[in-house]
């Protein structure tokens, strides 16, 4: 698995976009990899996640998918917000 699979695609396109939301993407990508055994990609990520990890609740899947949101504004703003959600 290439290390680039955990890097925010937006950051790869424009390194000036670097902020904590790029790190949030990486957290989501690692979770996705651990749960699915593949890097997050394609339009079927949520359904693939649901099939690969049927033990996850909808809320748990939503946390992972929010981390992987294509739009920075749709991700958690920081790790504190993410931690508050999963605690």
C-alpha positions in Angstrom: 0.0 0.0 0.0 1.4 3.3 -1.0 1.8 5.9 1.8 0.0 8.5 -0.4 -3.3 6.7 0.2 -3.5 8.3 3.6 -2.8 11.8 2.4 -5.7 14.2 1.8 -6.2 14.3 -2.0 -6.9 18.1 -1.7 -3.5 18.5 0.0 -1.8 16.6 -2.8 -3.4 19.0 -5.3 -2.6 22.1 -3.3 -0.1 21.8 -0.4 -1.1 25.3 0.7 -4.4 23.9 2.0 -2.6 22.2 4.8 -4.4 22.5 8.1 -5.7 20.1 10.8 -8.5 19.0 8.5 -6.0 17.3 6.3 -4.9 15.3 9.4 -8.5 14.5 10.0 -8.6 13.0 6.5 -5.6 10.9 7.3 -7.2 9.6 10.5 -10.3 8.6 8.5 -8.2 7.0 5.8 -6.4 4.9 8.4 -9.7 3.8 10.0 -11.0 3.0 6.6 -8.0 0.9 5.8 -8.2 -1.0 9.1 -11.9 -1.7 8.6 -12.0 -2.4 4.9 -8.5 -3.6 4.0 -8.2 -1.0 1.2 -7.6 2.7 0.8 -10.6 4.9 0.6 -11.4 5.7 -3.1 -14.3 5.8 -5.4 -18.0 6.8 -5.1 -19.0 3.6 -3.2 -16.8 4.2 -0.1 -19.7 4.2 2.4 -21.4 1.1 1.0 -18.1 -0.7 0.8 -17.4 0.3 4.4 -20.9 -1.0 5.4 -20.2 -4.3 3.7 -16.7 -4.7 5.0 -17.6 -3.8 8.6 -21.2 -4.7 9.1 -20.7 -4.5 12.9 -20.5 -0.6 12.6 -23.5 1.4 13.4 -24.6 4.1 10.9 -23.3 6.7 13.3 -19.9 5.1 13.4 -19.8 4.9 9.6 -20.8 8.6 9.5 -17.8 9.5 11.7 -15.4 7.8 9.3 -17.1 9.2 6.2 -17.1 12.8 7.7 -13.3 12.5 8.2 -13.0 11.5 4.5 -15.3 14.3 3.2 -14.1 15.7 -0.1 -14.9 19.3 1.0 -12.8 20.6 3.9 -15.8 22.4 5.3 -17.6 19.1 5.7 -14.9 17.5 7.8 -14.4 17.8 11.6 -12.8 21.2 12.3 -10.1 19.7 14.6 -9.3 16.6 16.6 -11.1 18.0 19.7 -14.4 18.0 17.7 -13.7 14.5 16.5 -12.9 13.3 20.0 -16.0 14.8 21.4 -18.1 13.0 18.8 -16.5 9.6 19.5 -16.3 9.9 23.3 
